[in-house]
Amino acid sequence: MPMNVKPVPTLDERINDIRMRTAEIVNQWILPNEARLWGYRRRNEVSDHERRESLALREEIKEAVWKAGLWAPHLPKEYGGMGLDFLAHAYMNEVLAYAVGAASLFGVVAPNSGNQSILVKYGTEEQKQQWLVPTIEGKMESGFSMTEPENAGSDPRSITTSAVLDGDHWVINGHKWFTSNGIDAEFFIVMARVAESDEAAKRREGTMAQFIVPTATKGVNIVRGIGIWGRRESDHCEVVYDNVRIPKENILGQVGQGHRAAQDRLGAGRIFHCMNSVGQMWRAFDLMVERAEVRQVHGGVLKDKQFVQGFIADSYIDIQAARLMTIHAAEKVDQGLDGARTDISAIKVFVPDAYHRVVDRAIQVWGAAGITNDLPLAGMYLGARTLRLADGPDEVHKILIAKNVLGRYERGESWDFGN
Ligand SMILES: Cc1cc2nc3c(=O)[nH]c(=O)nc-3n(C[C@H](O)[C@H](O)[C@H](O)COP(=O)(O)OP(=O)(O)OC[C@H]3O[C@@H](n4cnc5c(N)ncnc54)[C@H](O)[C@@H]3O)c2cc1C
């Protein structure tokens, strides 16, 4: 079924226009072709002809998105993006995310989108020309390499990958995993610690920095695309950096800015994930109601059974709550990322969990069909579960919420939920 999007009376004309034009592309171009759009990724399952067809179709849709002026909503206009603020982007994204994976057809796809945002903020003009512009044009892929198997990803200060300045080069040594998009990436942004001798410095944020590492550099060893959720391989890669030498100029920002840059990147990324989840929940909801209306069981249709009515009502409540929380957080980010951290963590906990519940109910209503590849629900289910780990697990975000709340009360204030 097409997505039902009408102008929102409280929104300005510009955002409503963006939403309506996004919905037009989703409904006319993407949803009718959804089954064919992903063939290009299933190298061993589809014929060469199907792969080529899928790639050509994607290019055609991207062209339509460009022409409609809807490309790269997260980037400034000077870099070919739409220059949207977070709030406008949240309103657009809930529409485009209705179709599975549609964000990539609109030029927003992790980890490229996060890398682009930090290149815009921390990159030199040369770095922007060499690494940012080609990723925006879709001519280059990238990855973000921070998490290490031997250290807790929840505690980025535990990173041990080292960078040592040797003449005109940085020499990087370390072991990473879950570097997403690692198979296709032409460069990684690598988080490392600029090596210092004393033990205390090894945990200080002041020694963290990010480096642009072309994946073709000698010593960048992609060990494997880690198998996840029962699949043999994924594009989340394990990477060993073995004496990797990169030019001195490839540092992104300054030594000591690495932790901050990672937080900036992840803060924005978490909101994008939640905006996507809202669109996907909307889709799962439509699918659930659509099925409930027609499926005959035990002498009646599912929609007349109170269990199913409960699913519909609970899902409605989950979606409204998740959507309003996400819009609120986006509004806060536009007023400054620091003031929004509590709300970003709140949505990062609530929204993936709500998404998980909604998809779970939709699968239940569809019965066995719910877990088949004929519907997008199974993929959504795994995606929702995964989101409770990626970009910081739930527990870490709850700790941050409690810390910020308690800090305020300890300073003699209380929480103002209106601001
Ligand atoms: C699909 C996917 C894609 C990813 N992509 C990337 C990527 O592109 N680049 C990248 O660098 N990383 C990536 N990651 C890694 C991700 O950021 C980490 O997995 C995440 O930060 C958690 O780190 P960890 O896996 O080391 O878990 P750990 O830090 O070992 O934590 C394990 C568990 O401990 C619990 N926990 C942690 N701290 C506390 C605490 N203080 N109190 C109570 N419980 C706690 C949580 O339940 C947590 O799930 C990706 C992960 C996934 C799943």
The ligand as an ORCA input file, in Angstrom:
! r2SCAN-3c Opt
* xyz 0 1
  C      25.471     -3.737     13.199
  C      26.558     -2.996     13.914
  C      27.281     -2.044     13.222
  C      28.344     -1.388     13.837
  N      29.085     -0.500     13.107
  C      30.188      0.049     13.650
  C      31.050      0.874     12.854
  O      30.789      1.152     11.685
  N      32.191      1.331     13.422
  C      32.523      1.055     14.705
  O      33.575      1.507     15.150
  N      31.720      0.292     15.487
  C      30.569     -0.231     14.989
  N      29.761     -1.050     15.754
  C      30.157     -1.367     17.119
  C      29.269     -0.748     18.185
  O      29.448      0.621     18.256
  C      29.597     -1.479     19.503
  O      29.195     -2.822     19.349
  C      28.926     -0.867     20.681
  O      29.495      0.381     20.983
  C      29.055     -1.780     21.912
  O      30.382     -2.142     22.147
  P      30.766     -3.688     22.365
  O      30.151     -4.468     21.286
  O      32.257     -3.743     22.506
  O      30.062     -4.104     23.707
  P      30.640     -3.922     25.223
  O      31.193     -2.539     25.390
  O      31.544     -5.072     25.479
  O      29.326     -4.034     26.031
  C      28.636     -5.290     26.173
  C      27.357     -5.087     26.946
  O      27.665     -4.663     28.246
  C      26.612     -3.880     28.761
  N      27.204     -2.668     29.353
  C      28.156     -1.879     28.842
  N      28.471     -0.893     29.704
  C      27.695     -1.076     30.790
  C      27.571     -0.422     32.048
  N      28.316      0.662     32.331
  N      26.668     -0.895     32.932
  C      25.915     -1.978     32.656
  N      26.003     -2.663     31.490
  C      26.890     -2.217     30.582
  C      25.670     -3.568     27.601
  O      24.519     -4.375     27.726
  C      26.467     -3.983     26.402
  O      25.618     -4.464     25.348
  C      28.665     -1.682     15.194
  C      27.901     -2.621     15.893
  C      26.861     -3.263     15.283
  C      26.088     -4.279     16.053
*
